[in-house]
Amino acid sequence: MARLVRPTWAIRCTQSGCKALFEVAVLEDGKQQEVVCPNCGEHYVYPIAKEDEERED
């Protein structure tokens, strides 16, 4: 398996049957990226925008 050399974060899939932990690259401030869980194919956008975090609370 390839390994990311640059700084990374980890994302845990939230699907009840999956819960896989996978690495994603750290992005510059203000940028977001869509990633796909390698196990189940669920799509995620990270990092969560501050506006979206406030709406969840």
C-alpha positions, 0 to 999 in steps of 0.5 A, a space after each residue: 500500500 502507498 504511504 502519504 509522505 506529507 502531513 495527514 489526518 485520519 477520518 473514520 467512516 460513519 457507516 454502521 457496517 464499516 467504521 474504517 479508519 483511513 488517511 487523508 492529506 492535510 489541506 491548506 486553510 480554507 480548502 475542502 476536498 471530497 474523499 471516498 472510504 476505501 472499504 464501502 465507497 461512502 463519500 465525505 467532504 473534509 475538513 468540515 466548514 465551521 458554518 457546518 459545525 455550528 449548524 450541527 450543534 
